[in-house]
Amino acid sequence: MVAVELTGHLICAHEGEAATVRRYLPRHVELTHGEPGCLHFEVKPTDDPLVWSVSERFVDRAAFDAHQARVAASEWGRITRGITRNFVVTEREK
């Protein structure tokens, strides 16, 4: 079986975007941890107050795709749509 991993950064253009991330991120993390197939999900601040490090791992492509669909339709997805995401998605044998 092949797990799907996403790594990278969420990059805010200004403090207003960073404030939005800080406000809405806890609920987004909570919902993601509750998704079937989520093995790991972490979004943490870096030394730059406008940048967060993102690390995700899902049991398979179907679980990852379901997560992406949920995010796209969620409050988090709508509110953070304009924030830059610099992510790499890889598939790895479990």
HELIX and SHEET records of a PDB file:
HELIX    1   1 GLU A   15  HIS A   33  1                                  19    
HELIX    2   2 ARG A   61  ALA A   73  1                                  13    
HELIX    3   3 GLU A   75  ILE A   79  1                                   5    
SHEET    1   A 4 CYS A  38  PRO A  45  0                                        
SHEET    2   A 4 VAL A  51  PHE A  58 -1                                        
SHEET    3   A 4 VAL A   2  ILE A  11 -1                                        
SHEET    4   A 4 THR A  84  GLU A  93 -1                                        
END                                                                             
